[in-house]
Amino acid sequence: MGNYYSPFSLRISEELLKKVKYIANENKRSANKEIEFILQEYVKNWEKHHQIDFDKD
């Protein structure tokens, strides 16, 4: 199966969203894709410092 994106509602302040939209525009991405990128980078960094196998189930 290909990539499936689960719908997810996120509540953030207007000020933070404004900043994310600005950054997204600079990176030629939508705000949604910018948030996804930020989360991916955060998780990748977190995994470097923790010994957890998320694929194990």
Number of C-alpha atoms within 10 A of each C-alpha: 3 4 5 6 6 6 6 6 6 6 7 8 8 9 8 10 14 12 12 18 17 16 16 18 13 10 11 11 15 16 19 12 12 19 17 12 14 13 12 12 12 11 11 11 11 12 13 9 8 8 8 10 8 7 5 5 4
